[in-house]
Amino acid sequence: MKNGRHSATTKGLPMFSNMQLPRREFLTQSGCGMGMMALATMLNGNIASAAESVMIPPAITKAKSVIWLFMNGGPSGIDLFTPKPALDKWDGKRFPGGIETLFPHPGPIMKSPFKFKQHGQSGLPVSEIYPNLAKHVDEMTFLNACTSEAHNHVPACYMVNSGISRVGAPCVGSWTSYGLGSANDELPSYVVMYDYRTAPEGGANLWDAAYLPGQHQGVPFRPTDQPILYLNRPKTISAQTPKQQLDLLQKINRAHASKHPNQQELLTRIKSFETAYKMQMAAPKLVDTSRESAATKKMYGIDTEESEVFGTQLLMARRMVEQGVRFVQVYHGGWDNNWDNHSNLEDQHRDLCFETDRPIAGLLSDLKQRGLLDETLVVWGGEFGRTPTSQDRDGRDHNPFGFTMWMAGGGVKKGYVHGQTDELGYKPVENKVTMHDLHATILHLLGLDHEALTYRFGGREQSLVNGLGRVVDEILA
């Protein structure tokens, strides 16, 4: 099978020597039959993996799903997870040898305004402004030498999501959906929840399927009793009416598909109708957290105004992976109110950590106590980090050259650090991890071979990594 489509073969089939069909009619009828088979499979809810031949042997895979916590704007790893004592020594002095920044005229080196403390049996350092998350360092692998290629937010967000710093490439969530298929035909396999205040820069392109079949794009969910806009039927319409409408549409689409067997867009639209109908019942139940205990809500920080929404989103994310959703991406910070702290970093990072600390710690605790952490890969990070130099006296500029991300669960080592930047936290000096490496590793942990998972587009076999990255074997448990 290739690109999710099985190749045909004549081996073992009888020869139809007495059939006399014109070549064009034979090709048309054969194509229609294949198209109808595909359509029937989709309409009957038989959702198979698109990548049966690219799966890694189950004995060496762990994760069944991913929850990606996207700290939009670029959090400062040197102020959160990777203390650099040399910053204290160089505080107020010019960066030696010059530094490349987005904005001109960078200020002097700035020490971290926060104190660090070692935690857990691993003794890994975490800033004072992440006190609850610090309790989970023994579950984490820190990637302290991540590197990207884009200096500004939108191309950098594209880069970390798709491996290309421009629009038009499928994101890692879409590749996951394409490779693994759906484990629950009543829900999308890829869900996105963005900040309730504003969407991130780059918008819906960040979770686009691009040239992959459209059913693999991310579906935005809101943390309300109506998670998807226009999903619920109007109260003036009976419960039977949507099913009758869907049956009629299927009948019409079957007839159309028989004449246009290779129209991928049509099959995607038919599938979206079917999924939407099923989601009318499944989605509201999924996001209904009213039956969750008070203790669980407190664990996620839902009892506090500042962390209520993000905590609710992460509680929903846990419920989603329980129900078979493959990839959940949760953005904290939108167009504004984000981690892009060019000034007043101390106060803004402190507020942002307060909004996310208990929710993230609650998610890790909840997954672990339910036996889900081993099969759920949690990823934390932004589109880049921040410079060791100051901007506007008390902020930091963008730094795509060396920054921190972390993973937990899903088959990565516990209490482990991979890679490091120089003494000032600017560029990698050991074991750097590119965004292509990150993507290859995520697919590997999900049991997918990043070199074999391909889709033919633009005249060649495309993949998420396209030969530019490798699996970071050192972090695998």
Backbone hydrogen bonds, N-H to C=O, Kabsch-Sander energy under -0.5 kcal/mol:
donor,donor_aa,acceptor,acceptor_aa,energy
2,K,5,R,-2.3
5,R,2,K,-2.1
13,L,10,T,-2.0
17,S,15,M,-1.1
19,M,16,F,-1.0
21,L,19,M,-0.5
26,F,22,P,-2.7
27,L,23,R,-2.3
28,T,24,R,-2.2
29,Q,25,E,-2.8
30,S,26,F,-2.4
31,G,27,L,-2.5
32,C,28,T,-2.4
33,G,29,Q,-2.0
34,M,30,S,-2.0
35,G,31,G,-2.5
36,M,32,C,-2.7
37,M,33,G,-2.0
38,A,34,M,-2.2
39,L,35,G,-2.5
40,A,36,M,-2.9
41,T,37,M,-2.2
42,M,38,A,-2.1
43,L,39,L,-2.7
44,N,40,A,-1.9
45,G,42,M,-1.3
46,N,41,T,-2.0
47,I,45,G,-1.5
48,A,46,N,-0.9
50,A,178,Y,-0.7
51,A,179,G,-0.8
54,V,51,A,-1.8
55,M,52,E,-0.6
56,I,447,G,-2.6
60,I,57,P,-2.0
61,T,58,P,-1.5
62,K,445,L,-1.2
63,A,410,G,-0.8
63,A,445,L,-1.5
64,K,375,E,-3.4
65,S,375,E,-1.3
66,V,326,R,-2.3
67,I,377,L,-2.6
68,W,66,V,-0.5
68,W,328,V,-3.0
69,L,67,I,-0.6
69,L,379,V,-3.9
70,F,68,W,-0.9
70,F,330,V,-2.6
71,M,69,L,-0.8
71,M,381,G,-2.5
72,N,70,F,-1.4
72,N,332,H,-1.4
74,G,71,M,-1.3
77,G,75,P,-1.0
79,D,76,S,-1.4
80,L,77,G,-0.9
81,F,77,G,-2.5
82,T,77,G,-2.6
86,A,423,E,-0.5
87,L,84,K,-2.2
88,D,84,K,-0.5
88,D,85,P,-1.0
89,K,85,P,-1.2
90,W,86,A,-2.4
91,D,87,L,-0.7
92,G,109,I,-3.1
93,K,90,W,-2.6
98,G,95,F,-1.3
101,T,99,I,-0.6
107,G,390,S,-2.5
109,I,93,K,-3.2
110,M,388,P,-2.6
117,K,126,V,-1.7
119,H,124,L,-1.9
123,G,119,H,-0.9
123,G,120,G,-0.7
124,L,119,H,-1.2
126,V,117,K,-1.9
127,S,80,L,-2.8
128,E,115,K,-2.4
130,Y,127,S,-1.8
134,A,130,Y,-1.8
135,K,132,N,-1.1
136,H,133,L,-2.2
137,V,134,A,-1.2
139,E,136,H,-2.3
140,M,137,V,-1.4
141,T,407,M,-2.7
142,F,416,Y,-2.9
143,L,405,M,-3.4
144,N,142,F,-0.9
144,N,418,H,-1.8
145,A,418,H,-0.5
146,C,143,L,-0.6
146,C,403,F,-2.6
147,T,433,V,-2.1
148,S,400,P,-3.3
156,A,152,N,-2.1
157,C,153,H,-3.1
158,Y,154,V,-2.3
159,M,155,P,-2.2
160,V,156,A,-2.4
161,N,157,C,-1.5
162,S,158,Y,-3.2
163,G,158,Y,-0.7
163,G,159,M,-2.0
164,I,158,Y,-0.7
171,C,208,D,-1.7
172,V,161,N,-2.6
175,W,171,C,-2.1
176,T,172,V,-2.1
177,S,173,G,-2.2
178,Y,174,S,-2.7
179,G,175,W,-2.4
180,L,176,T,-2.7
181,G,177,S,-2.2
183,A,324,G,-0.9
187,L,184,N,-1.7
191,V,327,F,-2.7
192,V,219,V,-2.1
193,M,329,Q,-2.8
203,G,200,P,-2.1
205,N,202,G,-1.3
206,L,203,G,-2.1
207,W,204,A,-1.4
208,D,205,N,-1.1
212,L,209,A,-2.5
216,H,213,P,-2.1
217,Q,214,G,-1.7
218,G,207,W,-2.7
219,V,190,Y,-2.1
221,F,192,V,-2.8
222,R,227,P,-1.5
224,T,222,R,-2.0
231,L,228,I,-1.5
237,I,234,P,-1.9
243,K,239,A,-0.6
244,Q,240,Q,-2.1
245,Q,241,T,-2.8
246,L,242,P,-2.6
247,D,243,K,-2.4
248,L,244,Q,-2.1
249,L,245,Q,-2.6
250,Q,246,L,-2.7
251,K,247,D,-2.0
252,I,248,L,-2.4
253,N,249,L,-3.1
254,R,250,Q,-2.5
255,A,251,K,-1.6
256,H,252,I,-2.2
257,A,253,N,-3.2
258,S,254,R,-1.8
259,K,255,A,-0.6
259,K,256,H,-1.0
260,H,256,H,-1.2
263,Q,260,H,-1.4
264,Q,262,N,-1.3
266,L,263,Q,-0.5
267,L,263,Q,-1.6
268,T,264,Q,-2.4
269,R,265,E,-2.3
270,I,266,L,-2.6
271,K,267,L,-2.3
272,S,268,T,-2.3
273,F,269,R,-1.9
274,E,270,I,-2.0
275,T,271,K,-2.7
276,A,272,S,-2.5
277,Y,273,F,-2.0
278,K,274,E,-1.9
279,M,275,T,-2.5
280,Q,276,A,-1.1
280,Q,277,Y,-0.6
281,M,278,K,-1.1
282,A,278,K,-1.6
283,A,279,M,-2.3
285,K,281,M,-0.8
286,L,282,A,-1.9
287,V,283,A,-1.8
288,D,284,P,-0.7
289,T,287,V,-1.1
292,E,289,T,-1.5
297,K,293,S,-2.2
298,K,294,A,-2.3
299,M,295,A,-2.2
300,Y,296,T,-1.7
301,G,298,K,-1.4
302,I,297,K,-2.7
304,T,301,G,-1.4
307,S,304,T,-0.6
308,E,304,T,-1.0
308,E,305,E,-0.7
309,V,305,E,-0.5
311,G,307,S,-2.4
312,T,308,E,-2.2
313,Q,309,V,-2.4
314,L,310,F,-2.2
315,L,311,G,-2.1
316,M,312,T,-2.4
317,A,313,Q,-2.2
318,R,314,L,-2.2
319,R,315,L,-2.0
320,M,316,M,-2.3
321,V,317,A,-2.3
322,E,318,R,-1.7
323,Q,319,R,-1.2
324,G,321,V,-1.1
325,V,320,M,-2.3
326,R,189,S,-0.7
327,F,189,S,-2.0
328,V,66,V,-2.9
329,Q,191,V,-2.4
330,V,68,W,-3.0
330,V,328,V,-0.5
331,Y,193,M,-2.9
331,Y,329,Q,-0.5
332,H,70,F,-2.9
333,G,331,Y,-0.6
334,G,336,D,-1.7
335,W,199,A,-1.1
339,W,72,N,-2.6
341,N,339,W,-1.9
342,H,340,D,-1.4
345,L,394,D,-2.4
346,E,394,D,-0.5
348,Q,344,N,-2.2
349,H,345,L,-2.8
350,R,346,E,-1.5
351,D,347,D,-2.1
352,L,348,Q,-2.5
353,C,349,H,-2.4
354,F,350,R,-1.8
355,E,351,D,-1.8
356,T,352,L,-1.2
357,D,353,C,-2.8
360,I,356,T,-2.4
361,A,357,D,-2.4
362,G,358,R,-3.0
363,L,359,P,-2.3
364,L,360,I,-2.3
365,S,361,A,-2.4
366,D,362,G,-2.8
367,L,363,L,-2.8
368,K,364,L,-2.0
369,Q,365,S,-2.6
370,R,366,D,-1.4
371,G,368,K,-1.4
372,L,367,L,-3.1
373,L,367,L,-1.2
375,E,372,L,-0.7
376,T,373,L,-1.0
377,L,65,S,-2.7
378,V,376,T,-0.7
378,V,408,A,-2.8
379,V,67,I,-2.4
379,V,377,L,-0.5
380,W,406,W,-2.8
381,G,69,L,-1.8
385,G,399,N,-2.4
387,T,397,D,-2.1
390,S,108,P,-2.8
391,Q,395,G,-1.8
394,D,391,Q,-0.5
394,D,392,D,-1.7
395,G,391,Q,-1.9
396,R,341,N,-2.0
397,D,389,T,-0.5
399,N,385,G,-2.0
403,F,146,C,-1.9
405,M,143,L,-1.8
406,W,380,W,-1.9
407,M,141,T,-2.4
408,A,378,V,-2.0
409,G,139,E,-0.9
410,G,373,L,-2.1
412,V,409,G,-1.6
413,K,475,I,-2.7
415,G,137,V,-0.6
415,G,140,M,-0.6
416,Y,140,M,-2.2
418,H,142,F,-3.0
420,Q,430,E,-1.8
422,D,427,K,-2.2
425,G,422,D,-2.1
429,V,420,Q,-2.7
430,E,420,Q,-1.5
433,V,145,A,-2.1
435,M,147,T,-0.7
438,L,434,T,-2.4
439,H,435,M,-2.2
440,A,436,H,-2.5
441,T,437,D,-2.2
442,I,438,L,-2.3
443,L,439,H,-2.4
444,H,440,A,-2.1
445,L,441,T,-2.5
446,L,442,I,-1.3
447,G,444,H,-1.8
448,L,443,L,-3.0
449,D,54,V,-2.3
450,H,448,L,-0.7
452,A,449,D,-0.6
453,L,449,D,-2.1
454,T,452,A,-1.3
455,Y,462,Q,-2.2
457,F,455,Y,-0.6
457,F,460,R,-2.6
460,R,457,F,-1.1
462,Q,455,Y,-2.9
462,Q,460,R,-0.7
468,L,465,V,-1.7
473,D,471,V,-1.8
475,I,472,V,-1.6
476,L,473,D,-1.5
477,A,411,G,-2.8
